Amino acid sequence: EKGGYEHFMLKEIFEQPTAVFDCLRGRLDAKKGTITMGGIDQHLDLLKEAKRIIIVGCGTSWHAGLLAEYVLEELCRIPVEVEYASEFRYRNPVINKGDVIIAVSQSGETADTLVALENAKNQGAFIFGVVNVVGSSIARLSQAGAYTHAGPEIGVASTKAFTAQLTVLYMIAIKLGYAKGTLTKDRYQHYINELSLVPDKILDVLNSAGSIEKLAGKYQHARDFLFLGRGYNFPIALEGALKLKEISYIHAEGYPAAEMKHGPIALVEETLPVVFVATRDLYHEKLVSNAREIKARKGMVLAVVTENDTVFEEIADDIIAVPAADELIAPLISVVPLQLLAYYTGLAKGLDVDKPRNLAKSVTVE
Ligand code: M6R
């Protein structure tokens, strides 16, 4: 059942080219320049006119939601809020009729997410589900939705479900942006092409798994890790930190890189590895100077960079290169080495990577 892999987590990381492909299949047609999604097409007017979108989820699904906020605001110009389901359900949020809630959940059974949605639905919000498990409670409660089609995810760490969630959320944003007219035909076609190239680019990253395993061996004894990113890669920094802590039990924090100076920089010393998610984008130069600041304080720098980007060579202790992609789409690729880093670190420490202590695959009690 593990298909020759030592663990489900590794199998599921390696299934990502297929998971993303399956998620795109039958929906995105790069040649024709179309994205077909029943759940969107049937409610297009309602979605186009949404005054506000609220994305609700927990854990990794919340990280997918955070990235979707950046993408939806950029492409559709609709205000988006991202909420932890556990907070949203208790804090008496302002919900207006006409608000659209996007629920993100792999299992479709997370108790906090489910109750948050029930409350919002009772107050007149429209619920759109982005769910992996077909027929799950959240899928049934949703008034419309798009399944992620990632296949069963058994490892407690969410990996392929995350990249499939992002794929669906990107398709929604691209489709809606074009329908609204906030995205030009050229940009629309450009993003469609970029998305269609993602499975092969993830495969490229997987081919360098051996070098990431070596890095995991080198850094496995660290007590803490910092993950920094900006813009579209900020949610990936958070996700990298979450993966590492749940699988290797190393304390890790994700931060927007510029926040470093507002506190976390006090932690930097010789023993602290700092991972920069620094693929080429608008913020690249700023991340380069942040990395120099870490080095000046003797921290260790690991940089995830775009291939052929040589700028980090003289700064970083270690470099992980990933294929080039549009900056908006790049997170789908830059997260993969961080999943591998977490996996191999847990493995090096002899831990149960598929069933980390104290965690359940789906949190059905609050
Ligand atoms: O099934 P869900 O997507 O609703 O689960 C949400 C979180 O419990 C889940 O993503 C959790 O954070 C994972 N263990 C992360 O790897």
Boltz pocket constraint, residues with backbone or C-beta under 6 A from the ligand:
constraints:
  - pocket:
      binder: B
      contacts: [[A, 58], [A, 59], [A, 60], [A, 61], [A, 104], [A, 105], [A, 106], [A, 107], [A, 108], [A, 109], [A, 110], [A, 113], [A, 156], [A, 157], [A, 158], [A, 159], [A, 242], [A, 243], [A, 246], [A, 359], [A, 360], [A, 361], [A, 362], [A, 363]]
      max_distance: 6.0
